[in-house]
Amino acid sequence: MSFLRRRSAATPAGPDFDVLAMDPGDWPGNLGAGLLPAPDGSCQGVFLRYDLYGGRGPAMIIGNLPAGSPARETEDGQVPFEVAQLLLALENDEPIEVVSSEGVPVMQGDNLLIVRRVKLSESRIACVQFDRSDGVLVTIASWDRPITDDLYTLLKPLPAELFQQG
């Protein structure tokens, strides 16, 4: 999968990996992006907040976390980083846990993904995760809307310029 390669640059201005998400131009609401910096200045992950509700909270968060990112490390029952970010943005402080997860095969173009559907104690949150060929973990968390298989066809690498400081 050629779009799932690591980029290398002398002075990185954003993540050193391609970010797989939905193109902001294809999304009718507001978009916010966050970078997770490491002490050495490298990028330990990127998450994008998609807001369909016109400023009343995000409808979806898509995270891209490379291997070694501390945000990937969770205890048993602890929610993924993106779910925690979604709850924080929604100002929901109820305790929520992972109840179970199951692997499901899904086609993305010509590629087969093994998607983990994460079931949470809060039924209004849908969460899925899959590993890319370059070791980046993609997590999608949505509020009050199911994640269907057609969402995977909308995922594509975003241009590096989107994450450069200007």
Secondary structure, DSSP 8 states (H G I E B T S, - for coil): -TTS-B---SS-SS-SB--EEE-GGG-SSEEEEEEEE-TTS-EEEEEEEEE-SSSS--SEEEEEE-TT-GGG---TT---HHHHHHHHHTT--S---EEEEEEEEEEETTEEEEEEEEEESSTTEEEEEEE-TTS-EEEEEEESS---GGGGGGEEE--GGGGS--
